[in-house]
Amino acid sequence: MTVPAPALLPTTIVGSLPKPSWLAQPEVLWSPWTLEGDALIEGKQDALRIAVQEQTRRGIDILSDGEQTRQHFVTTFIEHLSGVDFEKRETVRIRDRYDASVPTVVGEVRRERPVFVDDARFLRETTDRPIKWALPGPMTMVDTLYDAHYKSREKLAWEFATILNEEARALEAAGVDIIQFDEPSFNVFFDEVKEWGVATLERATEGLRAETAVHICYGYGIKANTDWKAGLGSQWRQYEESFPLLQESSIDIISLECQHSHVPMELIELVRGKKVMLGAIDVADETVETPEEVADTLRRALAFVDADKLIPSTNCGMAPFPRDVALRKLTALSAGAALVRGELTEATGVRP
Ligand SMILES: [Zn+2]
């Protein structure tokens, strides 16, 4: 029996939490595992239990696995597919921003077996609260590979959308309440977003009864991202390109970053009617927000989103933080949300 989230301002995190040092090197993005074999499986499950316990203890309402079972938000998924050769690597430009050595698509891509379903089932057994699971979006997957087979980003994206839909349906059957697709590429390739980005994303969610979310952000606080952000000017209006399309789409929840970002709040109006997972915690700065700062961001957002559709969250993942910083930020998020929930309850009489 699931314990329902509060009707007003249920809190959640976008994705990752830091991993314990006995599982992977801390404060490093995408760091390799320090365990192997059965010890690794057990280690990941223990880390997941801790992630659930800390989120619960610190007042987070919709829980995730904190990505304790994944090394990378895209490649861990791709590793489980056939048609991709991880030995054959090419250097490509990721999101038009930084070069990375990536695996090559050498044949038809297929999901031979479930990817995260066992992990999701384990999360489901670990908590009574609603759970959310993140998958990469089709466009972001395409952008993280070298394609020597389809030779068409769009064609490959449709193939990935079909595969993602299979995985999403299996996650739903395992008891996942919200399935989130990470699409940071939506802030970069605007023509492709219009031509096939939103359409392939909708294909990935086809037939789901679980709620669906898309997370679009400006990335972790790594140098390539902070340099890119520095060149974006005083107003970040990238969401203006994708939001009108998403407003008309079948996606239920839009996740965006707002804390300390230069995103003008009024852009949220463009997805009016959708639920908004609002980033009220900065993931590029170790300074822990005060509850009042979080509350201030939420109050400003409420001018553009109905109170019953606002989900306070983080800007993005918190994997690179020291553990205590990430955990204190969870507390700040739920305390800030509680302040505003109290104000709304007083003003509207709606029980939280
Ligand atoms: Zn993100």
Residues whose N, C-alpha, C, O or C-beta is under 5 A from the ligand:
A	BS01	ZN	C217 G219 N315 C316 G317
